[in-house]
Amino acid sequence: MRTRYVRRNGRIVKKVSNAAAYSNVMSDIAEFKTQDGTPITSRSQLREYEKRMGVRQVGNDWTGSTRPAFWDVHLERMKGSKIEP
């Protein structure tokens, strides 16, 4: 592991990381079928399916019928801003 140093109060000291104290555990995905009917029951199956099909997921595009309720409110708020959604 690489040793890192930071400047504190004008002195260079060894950086102590608490990264090991934090973790993020994600639950597995709910089972679903792809558009071609392939059943997907886990994240590993989804990764393998995407690799085999030559596709990948990008972002959270909620333009279809399954978008969350807050999305319409968000779009209305964005209409008045200079940033287009």
Distance bins in CASP14 RR format, pairs under 12 A and 6 or more apart:
PFRMAT RR
TARGET T0000
AUTHOR 0000-0000-0000
RMODE 2
METHOD distances of the structure
MODEL  1
1 15 0 0 0 0 0 1 0 0 0 0 0
1 17 0 0 0 0 1 0 0 0 0 0 0
1 19 0 0 0 0 0 1 0 0 0 0 0
1 20 0 0 0 0 0 1 0 0 0 0 0
2 14 0 0 0 0 0 1 0 0 0 0 0
2 15 0 0 0 0 0 1 0 0 0 0 0
2 17 0 0 0 0 0 1 0 0 0 0 0
3 12 0 0 0 0 0 1 0 0 0 0 0
3 13 0 0 0 0 0 1 0 0 0 0 0
3 14 1 0 0 1 0 0 0 0 0 0 0
3 15 0 0 0 0 1 0 0 0 0 0 0
3 16 0 0 0 0 0 1 0 0 0 0 0
3 17 0 0 0 0 0 1 0 0 0 0 0
4 12 0 0 0 0 0 1 0 0 0 0 0
4 13 0 0 0 0 0 1 0 0 0 0 0
4 14 1 0 0 1 0 0 0 0 0 0 0
4 15 1 0 1 0 0 0 0 0 0 0 0
4 16 0 0 0 0 1 0 0 0 0 0 0
4 17 1 0 0 1 0 0 0 0 0 0 0
4 19 0 0 0 0 0 1 0 0 0 0 0
5 11 0 0 0 0 1 0 0 0 0 0 0
5 12 1 0 1 0 0 0 0 0 0 0 0
5 13 1 0 0 1 0 0 0 0 0 0 0
5 14 1 0 1 0 0 0 0 0 0 0 0
5 15 1 0 0 1 0 0 0 0 0 0 0
5 16 0 0 0 0 0 1 0 0 0 0 0
6 12 1 0 0 1 0 0 0 0 0 0 0
6 13 1 0 0 1 0 0 0 0 0 0 0
6 14 0 0 0 0 1 0 0 0 0 0 0
6 15 1 0 1 0 0 0 0 0 0 0 0
6 16 0 0 0 0 1 0 0 0 0 0 0
6 17 0 0 0 0 0 1 0 0 0 0 0
7 13 1 0 0 1 0 0 0 0 0 0 0
7 14 0 0 0 0 0 1 0 0 0 0 0
7 15 0 0 0 0 0 1 0 0 0 0 0
8 14 0 0 0 0 0 1 0 0 0 0 0
8 15 0 0 0 0 1 0 0 0 0 0 0
8 16 0 0 0 0 0 1 0 0 0 0 0
26 42 0 0 0 0 0 1 0 0 0 0 0
26 43 0 0 0 0 1 0 0 0 0 0 0
27 42 0 0 0 0 0 1 0 0 0 0 0
27 43 0 0 0 0 1 0 0 0 0 0 0
28 40 0 0 0 0 0 1 0 0 0 0 0
28 41 0 0 0 0 1 0 0 0 0 0 0
28 42 1 0 1 0 0 0 0 0 0 0 0
28 43 1 0 0 1 0 0 0 0 0 0 0
28 44 0 0 0 0 1 0 0 0 0 0 0
28 45 0 0 0 0 0 1 0 0 0 0 0
28 46 0 0 0 0 1 0 0 0 0 0 0
29 39 0 0 0 0 0 1 0 0 0 0 0
29 40 1 0 0 1 0 0 0 0 0 0 0
29 41 0 0 0 0 1 0 0 0 0 0 0
29 42 1 0 0 1 0 0 0 0 0 0 0
29 43 1 0 1 0 0 0 0 0 0 0 0
29 44 0 0 0 0 0 1 0 0 0 0 0
29 45 0 0 0 0 1 0 0 0 0 0 0
29 46 1 0 0 1 0 0 0 0 0 0 0
29 47 0 0 0 0 0 1 0 0 0 0 0
29 49 0 0 0 0 0 1 0 0 0 0 0
29 57 0 0 0 0 0 1 0 0 0 0 0
30 39 0 0 0 0 0 1 0 0 0 0 0
30 40 0 0 0 0 1 0 0 0 0 0 0
30 41 0 0 0 0 1 0 0 0 0 0 0
30 42 0 0 0 0 0 1 0 0 0 0 0
30 43 0 0 0 0 0 1 0 0 0 0 0
30 46 0 0 0 0 0 1 0 0 0 0 0
31 38 0 0 0 0 0 1 0 0 0 0 0
31 39 1 0 0 1 0 0 0 0 0 0 0
31 40 1 0 0 1 0 0 0 0 0 0 0
31 41 1 0 1 0 0 0 0 0 0 0 0
31 42 0 0 0 0 1 0 0 0 0 0 0
31 43 0 0 0 0 0 1 0 0 0 0 0
31 45 0 0 0 0 1 0 0 0 0 0 0
31 46 0 0 0 0 0 1 0 0 0 0 0
32 38 0 0 0 0 1 0 0 0 0 0 0
32 39 1 0 0 1 0 0 0 0 0 0 0
32 40 1 0 1 0 0 0 0 0 0 0 0
32 41 0 0 0 0 1 0 0 0 0 0 0
32 42 0 0 0 0 0 1 0 0 0 0 0
32 43 0 0 0 0 0 1 0 0 0 0 0
32 45 0 0 0 0 0 1 0 0 0 0 0
32 46 0 0 0 0 1 0 0 0 0 0 0
32 49 0 0 0 0 0 1 0 0 0 0 0
32 66 0 0 0 0 0 1 0 0 0 0 0
33 39 1 0 1 0 0 0 0 0 0 0 0
33 40 1 0 0 1 0 0 0 0 0 0 0
33 41 0 0 0 0 0 1 0 0 0 0 0
33 45 0 0 0 0 0 1 0 0 0 0 0
33 46 0 0 0 0 0 1 0 0 0 0 0
33 49 0 0 0 0 0 1 0 0 0 0 0
34 40 1 0 0 1 0 0 0 0 0 0 0
34 41 0 0 0 0 0 1 0 0 0 0 0
34 45 0 0 0 0 0 1 0 0 0 0 0
34 46 0 0 0 0 1 0 0 0 0 0 0
34 48 0 0 0 0 0 1 0 0 0 0 0
34 49 1 0 0 1 0 0 0 0 0 0 0
34 50 0 0 0 0 1 0 0 0 0 0 0
34 52 0 0 0 0 0 1 0 0 0 0 0
34 53 0 0 0 0 1 0 0 0 0 0 0
34 55 0 0 0 0 0 1 0 0 0 0 0
35 49 0 0 0 0 0 1 0 0 0 0 0
35 53 0 0 0 0 0 1 0 0 0 0 0
35 55 0 0 0 0 0 1 0 0 0 0 0
36 49 0 0 0 0 1 0 0 0 0 0 0
36 52 0 0 0 0 0 1 0 0 0 0 0
36 53 0 0 0 0 1 0 0 0 0 0 0
36 55 0 0 0 0 0 1 0 0 0 0 0
37 49 0 0 0 0 0 1 0 0 0 0 0
38 45 0 0 0 0 1 0 0 0 0 0 0
38 46 0 0 0 0 1 0 0 0 0 0 0
38 48 0 0 0 0 0 1 0 0 0 0 0
38 49 1 0 0 1 0 0 0 0 0 0 0
38 50 0 0 0 0 0 1 0 0 0 0 0
38 52 0 0 0 0 1 0 0 0 0 0 0
38 53 0 0 0 0 1 0 0 0 0 0 0
39 45 0 0 0 0 1 0 0 0 0 0 0
39 46 0 0 0 0 0 1 0 0 0 0 0
39 49 0 0 0 0 1 0 0 0 0 0 0
40 46 1 0 1 0 0 0 0 0 0 0 0
40 47 0 0 0 0 1 0 0 0 0 0 0
40 48 0 0 0 0 1 0 0 0 0 0 0
40 49 1 0 0 1 0 0 0 0 0 0 0
40 50 0 0 0 0 1 0 0 0 0 0 0
40 52 0 0 0 0 0 1 0 0 0 0 0
40 53 0 0 0 0 0 1 0 0 0 0 0
40 57 0 0 0 0 0 1 0 0 0 0 0
41 48 0 0 0 0 0 1 0 0 0 0 0
41 49 0 0 0 0 0 1 0 0 0 0 0
42 48 0 0 0 0 1 0 0 0 0 0 0
42 49 0 0 0 0 0 1 0 0 0 0 0
43 49 0 0 0 0 0 1 0 0 0 0 0
43 50 0 0 0 0 0 1 0 0 0 0 0
43 57 0 0 0 0 0 1 0 0 0 0 0
44 50 0 0 0 0 0 1 0 0 0 0 0
44 51 0 0 0 0 0 1 0 0 0 0 0
45 51 0 0 0 0 0 1 0 0 0 0 0
45 52 0 0 0 0 0 1 0 0 0 0 0
46 52 0 0 0 0 0 1 0 0 0 0 0
46 53 0 0 0 0 0 1 0 0 0 0 0
46 55 0 0 0 0 0 1 0 0 0 0 0
46 56 0 0 0 0 0 1 0 0 0 0 0
46 57 0 0 0 0 1 0 0 0 0 0 0
47 53 0 0 0 0 0 1 0 0 0 0 0
47 54 0 0 0 0 0 1 0 0 0 0 0
47 55 0 0 0 0 0 1 0 0 0 0 0
47 56 0 0 0 0 1 0 0 0 0 0 0
47 57 0 0 0 0 1 0 0 0 0 0 0
48 54 0 0 0 0 0 1 0 0 0 0 0
48 55 0 0 0 0 0 1 0 0 0 0 0
49 55 0 0 0 0 1 0 0 0 0 0 0
49 56 0 0 0 0 0 1 0 0 0 0 0
49 57 0 0 0 0 0 1 0 0 0 0 0
50 56 1 0 1 0 0 0 0 0 0 0 0
50 57 1 0 0 1 0 0 0 0 0 0 0
50 58 0 0 0 0 0 1 0 0 0 0 0
51 57 0 0 0 0 0 1 0 0 0 0 0
60 66 0 0 0 0 0 1 0 0 0 0 0
60 67 0 0 0 0 1 0 0 0 0 0 0
60 68 0 0 0 0 1 0 0 0 0 0 0
60 70 0 0 0 0 0 1 0 0 0 0 0
60 71 0 0 0 0 1 0 0 0 0 0 0
60 74 0 0 0 0 0 1 0 0 0 0 0
60 85 0 0 0 0 0 1 0 0 0 0 0
61 67 0 0 0 0 1 0 0 0 0 0 0
61 71 0 0 0 0 0 1 0 0 0 0 0
61 85 0 0 0 0 0 1 0 0 0 0 0
62 68 1 0 0 1 0 0 0 0 0 0 0
62 69 0 0 0 0 0 1 0 0 0 0 0
62 70 0 0 0 0 1 0 0 0 0 0 0
62 71 1 0 1 0 0 0 0 0 0 0 0
62 72 0 0 0 0 1 0 0 0 0 0 0
62 74 0 0 0 0 1 0 0 0 0 0 0
62 75 0 0 0 0 1 0 0 0 0 0 0
62 85 0 0 0 0 0 1 0 0 0 0 0
63 71 0 0 0 0 1 0 0 0 0 0 0
63 72 0 0 0 0 0 1 0 0 0 0 0
63 75 0 0 0 0 1 0 0 0 0 0 0
63 85 0 0 0 0 1 0 0 0 0 0 0
64 71 0 0 0 0 1 0 0 0 0 0 0
64 72 0 0 0 0 0 1 0 0 0 0 0
65 71 0 0 0 0 0 1 0 0 0 0 0
67 73 0 0 0 0 0 1 0 0 0 0 0
67 74 0 0 0 0 1 0 0 0 0 0 0
67 75 0 0 0 0 1 0 0 0 0 0 0
67 85 0 0 0 0 0 1 0 0 0 0 0
68 74 0 0 0 0 1 0 0 0 0 0 0
68 75 0 0 0 0 0 1 0 0 0 0 0
69 75 0 0 0 0 0 1 0 0 0 0 0
70 76 0 0 0 0 0 1 0 0 0 0 0
70 77 0 0 0 0 0 1 0 0 0 0 0
71 77 0 0 0 0 0 1 0 0 0 0 0
71 78 0 0 0 0 0 1 0 0 0 0 0
71 85 0 0 0 0 1 0 0 0 0 0 0
72 78 0 0 0 0 0 1 0 0 0 0 0
72 79 0 0 0 0 0 1 0 0 0 0 0
72 85 0 0 0 0 0 1 0 0 0 0 0
73 79 0 0 0 0 0 1 0 0 0 0 0
73 85 0 0 0 0 0 1 0 0 0 0 0
74 80 0 0 0 0 0 1 0 0 0 0 0
74 81 0 0 0 0 0 1 0 0 0 0 0
74 83 0 0 0 0 0 1 0 0 0 0 0
74 85 1 0 0 1 0 0 0 0 0 0 0
75 81 0 0 0 0 0 1 0 0 0 0 0
75 83 0 0 0 0 0 1 0 0 0 0 0
75 84 0 0 0 0 0 1 0 0 0 0 0
75 85 1 0 1 0 0 0 0 0 0 0 0
76 85 0 0 0 0 0 1 0 0 0 0 0
77 83 0 0 0 0 0 1 0 0 0 0 0
77 85 0 0 0 0 1 0 0 0 0 0 0
78 84 1 0 0 1 0 0 0 0 0 0 0
78 85 1 0 1 0 0 0 0 0 0 0 0
79 85 0 0 0 0 1 0 0 0 0 0 0
END
